[in-house]
Structure formats: structure tokens, C-alpha cells
Amino acid sequence: MNISAFETNQLDELMEFLDDNLNENYEKNVFLNIRKRWPEGFLIVENKGEIVGACCGAILPNEKLRVLILVLQRDYQRQGIGKDLMNRMIKSSKIFGVKKITLEVRKDSEAIQFYRKLGLSSVDLLPCYYQDGCDGIVMEKHL
Ligand SMILES: CC(C)(COP(=O)(O)OP(=O)(O)OC[C@H]1O[C@@H](n2cnc3c(N)ncnc32)[C@H](O)[C@@H]1OP(=O)(O)O)[C@@H](O)C(=O)NCCC(=O)NCCS
């Protein structure tokens, strides 16, 4: 297993991976912009040269780290990799004086339990936030 910074030549494979493993549809350009803004916060997990996980975030002006994507292929879940990716993002965000993590998660997602384990709490509800009409939950943690 290898965790490294996302390279632009991985874009097509990443799009395929996200399509297979998440419900939302994304535009390619979005990921190039995210990488341009904060390359150290955009990580890819590979096994035998194949993408099995990814995460990316953005540093907001108000000393917040917003986690945009965090996903692992099902066979690679519950092995501590998600926690490792979050910790790596938090570590690289410290240089920007980040004091809070924020993210949105589907109301029907098991990931809420994962984020609770990491110390995040639900602070807001976003009605019909996702493309299929599912509500979003905003979760945050002070660092
Ligand atoms: C959510 C996700 C990123 C978590 O990553 P992971 O590698 O499976 O989680 P970890 O193994 O690092 O777990 C860290 C802790 O959270 C707990 N946890 C993880 N998933 C959990 C779940 N579904 N229910 C309850 N607890 C969970 C683990 O037991 C572990 O607790 P511990 O530290 O006491 O042992 C991963 O399951 C995933 O990709 N899910 C599908 C995509 C998704 O929903 N992404 C989030 C969108 S915002």
C-alpha cells in the first residue's frame, strides 16, 4: 500500500475510481483546481499500482480545513487508512494555522460514525444537499 500526492496524470483513473465508489458525479476540472490550491492535501492510496483510496481538502480563509473527498474502496475500509489520511491532511494543514476541520457528509452515511470516532460533531443540517436529494450533515472539530 502506498500513499502519495495526487499527480495530474492520475486524473482519468481517479475519476473512474470516484465514479465506482461514490454517489456524486464530479467534473474533472474541479480536481485540477483543488490540487492547484493545495497539492499536499490531495492524497491517493494505491495498491499494486491501482487507486484504492483518495482524499482531498481545501484551506479556507477562516483558519478552517474543509475535507472535500475521503473515500476508500470497500475492501480497504476499516483498516485504519481513513484515519491515517485524515491525520495526514490535518498535519499538512497546520502550517496554514488551521484551527478547525469542517466537512459535509450524507445523512444516511456510515461515515458519520467514523467522523464521530475522530472527534467531529454534527453542527448543522443541509436539506437536500446531495444530487439525489439526501440531506447533508455538517461536522466540525476544533484542533
Ligand atoms: C468513511 C471511511 C473513509 C472511513 O475510513 P476507514 O479506513 O474505513 O476507517 P478507519 O479504519 O480509519 O476507522 C477509524 C475509526 O472509525 C471507526 N469506523 C470506521 N468506519 C466505521 C463505521 N462505518 N461505523 C462505525 N465506526 C467506524 C473504526 O472502527 C475506527 O475506530 P477505532 O479507531 O476505535 O478503531 C471509509 O469507510 C469509506 O471510504 N467509506 C465510503 C465513502 C464515504 O462514505 N466517505 C465519506 C464521505 S464524506
The ligand as an SDF file (V2000), in Angstrom:
LIG
                    3D

 48 50  0  0  0  0  0  0  0  0999 V2000
  -15.5870    6.6150    5.8750 C   0  0  0  0  0  0  0  0  0  0  0  0
  -14.2530    5.9730    5.5250 C   0  0  0  0  0  0  0  0  0  0  0  0
  -13.3770    6.9650    4.7690 C   0  0  0  0  0  0  0  0  0  0  0  0
  -13.5680    5.5470    6.8300 C   0  0  0  0  0  0  0  0  0  0  0  0
  -12.2730    5.0430    6.5540 O   0  0  0  0  0  0  0  0  0  0  0  0
  -11.7790    3.6580    7.1940 P   0  0  0  0  0  0  0  0  0  0  0  0
  -10.3890    3.4460    6.7580 O   0  0  0  0  0  0  0  0  0  0  0  0
  -12.7760    2.6090    6.8350 O   0  0  0  0  0  0  0  0  0  0  0  0
  -11.8670    3.9430    8.7530 O   0  0  0  0  0  0  0  0  0  0  0  0
  -10.7360    3.5480    9.8290 P   0  0  0  0  0  0  0  0  0  0  0  0
  -10.4270    2.1160    9.6810 O   0  0  0  0  0  0  0  0  0  0  0  0
   -9.6120    4.5100    9.7340 O   0  0  0  0  0  0  0  0  0  0  0  0
  -11.5520    3.7750   11.1710 O   0  0  0  0  0  0  0  0  0  0  0  0
  -11.2220    4.7360   12.1740 C   0  0  0  0  0  0  0  0  0  0  0  0
  -12.1760    4.5320   13.3410 C   0  0  0  0  0  0  0  0  0  0  0  0
  -13.5330    4.7440   12.8870 O   0  0  0  0  0  0  0  0  0  0  0  0
  -14.3160    3.5810   13.1120 C   0  0  0  0  0  0  0  0  0  0  0  0
  -15.1960    3.3760   11.9600 N   0  0  0  0  0  0  0  0  0  0  0  0
  -14.8620    3.3780   10.6570 C   0  0  0  0  0  0  0  0  0  0  0  0
  -15.9440    3.1490    9.8950 N   0  0  0  0  0  0  0  0  0  0  0  0
  -16.9740    2.9750   10.7550 C   0  0  0  0  0  0  0  0  0  0  0  0
  -18.3430    2.6810   10.5800 C   0  0  0  0  0  0  0  0  0  0  0  0
  -18.8680    2.5150    9.3510 N   0  0  0  0  0  0  0  0  0  0  0  0
  -19.1340    2.5550   11.6740 N   0  0  0  0  0  0  0  0  0  0  0  0
  -18.6190    2.7160   12.9230 C   0  0  0  0  0  0  0  0  0  0  0  0
  -17.2980    3.0040   13.1520 N   0  0  0  0  0  0  0  0  0  0  0  0
  -16.4970    3.1230   12.0800 C   0  0  0  0  0  0  0  0  0  0  0  0
  -13.3240    2.4360   13.1910 C   0  0  0  0  0  0  0  0  0  0  0  0
  -13.8360    1.3630   13.9430 O   0  0  0  0  0  0  0  0  0  0  0  0
  -12.1270    3.0910   13.8560 C   0  0  0  0  0  0  0  0  0  0  0  0
  -12.3210    3.1340   15.2500 O   0  0  0  0  0  0  0  0  0  0  0  0
  -11.0810    2.8490   16.2480 P   0  0  0  0  0  0  0  0  0  0  0  0
  -10.0840    3.9640   15.9800 O   0  0  0  0  0  0  0  0  0  0  0  0
  -11.7060    2.8970   17.5840 O   0  0  0  0  0  0  0  0  0  0  0  0
  -10.5520    1.5070   15.8580 O   0  0  0  0  0  0  0  0  0  0  0  0
  -14.4360    4.7090    4.6420 C   0  0  0  0  0  0  0  0  0  0  0  0
  -15.2020    3.7660    5.3300 O   0  0  0  0  0  0  0  0  0  0  0  0
  -15.1060    4.9910    3.3040 C   0  0  0  0  0  0  0  0  0  0  0  0
  -14.4200    5.2380    2.3340 O   0  0  0  0  0  0  0  0  0  0  0  0
  -16.4400    4.9070    3.2270 N   0  0  0  0  0  0  0  0  0  0  0  0
  -17.1650    5.0990    1.9750 C   0  0  0  0  0  0  0  0  0  0  0  0
  -17.0840    6.5090    1.4450 C   0  0  0  0  0  0  0  0  0  0  0  0
  -17.5650    7.5470    2.4270 C   0  0  0  0  0  0  0  0  0  0  0  0
  -18.6390    7.3910    2.9930 O   0  0  0  0  0  0  0  0  0  0  0  0
  -16.7680    8.6000    2.5820 N   0  0  0  0  0  0  0  0  0  0  0  0
  -17.1030    9.7140    3.4190 C   0  0  0  0  0  0  0  0  0  0  0  0
  -17.8440   10.7080    2.6330 C   0  0  0  0  0  0  0  0  0  0  0  0
  -17.8930   12.2270    3.4920 S   0  0  0  0  0  0  0  0  0  0  0  0
  1  2  1  0
  2  3  1  0
  2  4  1  0
  2 36  1  0
  4  5  1  0
  5  6  1  0
  6  7  2  0
  6  8  1  0
  6  9  1  0
  9 10  1  0
 10 11  2  0
 10 12  1  0
 10 13  1  0
 13 14  1  0
 14 15  1  0
 15 16  1  0
 15 30  1  0
 16 17  1  0
 17 18  1  0
 17 28  1  0
 18 19  1  0
 18 27  1  0
 19 20  2  0
 20 21  1  0
 21 22  1  0
 21 27  2  0
 22 23  1  0
 22 24  2  0
 24 25  1  0
 25 26  2  0
 26 27  1  0
 28 29  1  0
 28 30  1  0
 30 31  1  0
 31 32  1  0
 32 33  2  0
 32 34  1  0
 32 35  1  0
 36 37  1  0
 36 38  1  0
 38 39  2  0
 38 40  1  0
 40 41  1  0
 41 42  1  0
 42 43  1  0
 43 44  2  0
 43 45  1  0
 45 46  1  0
 46 47  1  0
 47 48  1  0
M  END
$$$$
